[in-house]
Amino acid sequence: MSKKSYAEKVNDAQVMHTGMQSNQMQVATRGWSTTNTSRLNTTRTEVVKLNDEQEKLKAQLKTKTAELDAKMSELDTQMKEAKRVVKLVFPQTQWKEFGIADKR
């Protein structure tokens, strides 16, 4: 048995809500009230809203990750250049002062 996606669950809840609403008198005989039907629909609506917000945040995360990757690349380039300069200017015994643990 496969696990249902959010979209399938939301659609199932919409169909259930419509069915319960259309057959309220019959389901009331088993203790299902209009309040329950209303709560089901409210929860479904909240799930849709939260899913939309989550998708927006995922898109923002991808954008920020791309920005971070670009800055990290810039930082790597600058660090390589700084390391090269330190190695040219200072003797190996002083490299540790700059955080360089290289042997050469």
Secondary structure, DSSP 8 states (H G I E B T S, - for coil): -----HHHHHHHHHHHHHHHHHTHHHHHTTT--HHHHHHHHHHHHHHHHHHHHHHHHHHHHHHHHHHHHHHHHHHHHHHHHHHHHHHHHS-GGGGGGGT-----
